Amino acid sequence: MKSKLLTIKKKRSGRDAQGHVSTRHRGGEHKRFLRLIDWRRTKLDVKAKVAAIEYDPNRTADIALLHYEDGSKSYIIATANLKVGDVVVYSENAPIKEGNKLPLKNIPVGTPISCLEFQAGRGAQIIKSAGSSAYIQSIDDTKAIIKLPSGELRVFPSTACATIGQVGNSDHSNQKLVKAGDSRHRGIRPAVRGVAQNPHSHPHGGGEGRSSIGMHPKTPWGKPAMGKKTRKRKKASNKLIIKHRK
């Protein structure tokens, strides 16, 4: 039943378990359902037919409803050229075709991929937003070098899996919010500039008349807001990055 793939999204309005605002400028969104996406796609060598390409209000990409041969159903991220009626499969030696899932070691160099995992069996972790894709640069036994959408070159295990094809709905970035209600329906409430607040509420506030920030940009809690590197210098995965995105 398709209804088992839908759950009502509970409105939290940016509050945490204690009821405090943990994410500002959230609330008042339109009622919506959560679509349960099958990130792992563990049905090995079981073919599935694309029954529908659907809109998902919770993400930028479209999703595809799959009907498997064994009678089960699931949602996956739809790639750009995936169409209703196509047959997709997760297999070690699946054809190089849009929507199929394979290990990196069996995908030709230069093929656009999406829904990539960091380690085998983890399920899709990156490259899931509309219009994004990565490219295999080289494969050397147990390692594969991937060029990510940011331009970063990174080493992945060749046993990690990915989906063939670029994520669909690439025109999402051209969509414009033409009225205030478009943001409110999305659950985004108005934001107030720091310089328009009082100094008790924001580091940028206060002063006589209109004034500039007068300091390095800061968050309401006094942390650097722009330009400061936040990646840990001793992060374990640093050794896997061949070329940084900057």
Summary of the structure (lengths in Angstrom):
residues: 246
radius of gyration: 22.0
end to end distance: 46.5
largest distance: 71.0
contacts: 657
relative contact order: 0.13
helix: 11%
strand: 28%
